[in-house]
Amino acid sequence: MHAHSALLELLPKSSEYVSIFCGSLNALIKVLLAELRGPAKDTHTSDEDFYEKFEARITSIKRISAAIGREAQLGRSAETRDIHDAVQDLRIGLERQDRMFAIAEHERKELANQQWKEAQERDLQHRQKEKLLLAMWRSLGDSGHNLLSGQADGTLREARSGFARLEYSCQGIAPVRK
């Protein structure tokens, strides 16, 4: 049995799934070997006879074990590829989400900046209108003042000239006494 235990060690044990399968296969082989061997009289001679008798089967078991190992390696490679692809997809999705967030943030800032500029422009236009209206009221007040002052001056001049004419014409007339 000791000679065959080296053969059983060839079974792969690296992956969880493969090690479960290979462990079960190992146990089956040990039981099979124990049953085929039966009671041994001379262990050394019995092991050699056993090996010769079942050499083809042992070679077949080795080949099957190697195939199982290759399949397990392929499975691990496929799992690794699948995990890599999933991580890559996740990274791409996160990058896309980051870009979309950056674009939305840029658009939000642009809109806020545009709204601020529009508010500044409205405020400037409002102040300009107030200045214009104030200048118009002042001009209107000045014009009214000048108009009224000019009329008053003209009326006073007319009144003075009228009084002067009246005075001149009244110089020859004697005052009326009562």
Buried (B, 14 or more C-beta within 10 A) or exposed (E): BEEBEEBBEEBBBEBEEBBEBBEEBBEEBBEEBEEEBEEEEEEEEBBEEBEEEBEEEBEEBEEEBEEBBEEBBEEBEEEEEEEEEEEEEEEEEEEEEEEEEEEEEEEEEEEEEEEEEEEEEEEEEEEEEEEEEEEEEEEEEEEEEEEEEEEEEEEEEEEEEEEEEEEEEEEEEEEEEE
